[in-house]
Amino acid sequence: MRTLVVVLNWNGVDDTLSCLDALDRQTHDDFDALVIDNGSVGDDVARLRERVEPAGLASRLGDGAAIRRDAGLAEHLEIRREGGDTAGSSRPPRNSETLGERAARVTLHEEPENLGFAGGVNVGIRRAMAEGYDAVALLNNDAVPDPDWLAKLDEALERTGAMVATGLMLRASEDPNLDGTIDTAGDAISTWGMPFPRSRGDAPYAMPAGGPVFSASGGASLFRTDLFRDIGLFDEKFFAYFEDVDIGFRARLAGHAIVYDPEAVVRHKIGATSGRIPGFTVRQNFQNLPLLLVKNVPVGLRRMIVPRFVILFTMMLAKATLTGSAKPAWLGLIGGLRLARGHGLRERARIQSARRAHPSDIDAMLTHDLPPAQSGMRKVRRALRGR
């Protein structure tokens, strides 16, 4: 499939350059790369411009490879939104610099401000849809894919007919106890309403076998563009965190399949971007979890999921309050409730009215237990059971 690989950069140019070097080694050759700078400061854009030259990724196309540095993507994409769907028409870019005769292999797009993960990747998805790509691969700038990563994901989609394919993400860390352990093998969600990365912290030999998975990590997955035409793009109200679970949930509700292939491997520096902002992760977690459930949990599963979620979420809030994260946690909760009451309920009406999957289909994909990381809640549950 003809694929556009989208890489977001936000003040992380060193990681982005390493990511591009890894893309240069991909065995799958039917792809272009779009680097989106998400409002970086400093010399990120200048260094990326230097990288996006014929000596870079496009060098393997031979002499005369064309590189386009596009600072005006919005001007040549005519976007129409109706109920979350996005359509576009393809016209030649008006603000671009062509350095040869062949089509661009790598494009640098510059945003004046940080659109978040969801807003940033949507720029790339709109472009892919407008220019006739079959698929979009989303790749974190702090992730380094193995040479056959994209080829394996492409094969998984072709083999299964699924709409989304994700692979095995391993941790890259200076801590020898963490380095090489599993970051995620696809995302799951429990009957307690809590998403979690499968197999996080496990050794690679303990990785799950390939097959269906509830959702795919937005940091290293391949999506057919037809999925976005059907269910819409990433929800930009999430900004960052759980937007990938949201789109996976929406895909599942629409009856689409998501698969995991352990042979599609990337190595990921956890939190290399979000870790730069104190309290950011805590705030986004408490803001986005209520929005995720309000939008997506079908009526037939609310009685099982919602009471459990309230208990677990309350315990998480108490823990954050007692361990020095009270401010971002409560700010996130307040913001999340506002979003859920307005945007969340409006989106729920749209999503549930278009639902093609039965609640039992969703239930079959849930993990019927607490998330692995909830050790405190497990202790409480054992105490209540008297053992």
Secondary structure by P-SEA (a helix, b strand, c coil): cbbbbbbbbcccaaaaaaaaaaaaacccccbbbbbbbcccccaaaaaaaaaccccccccccccbbbbbbcccccccccccccccbbbbbbcccccccccccccccbbbbbbcccccaaaaaaaaaaaaaaacccbbbbbbcccccccaaaaaaaaaaaaccccbbbcbbbbbcccccccccccccbbbbccccccccccccccccccccccccccccccccccccccccccccccccccccaaaaaaaaaaaaabbbbbbbccbbbbbccccccccccaaaaaaaaacaaaaaaaccccccccccaaaaaaaaaaaaaaaaaccaaaaaaaaaaaaaaaaacaaaaaaaaaaaaccccaaaaaaaccccccccaaaaaaaaaaaacc
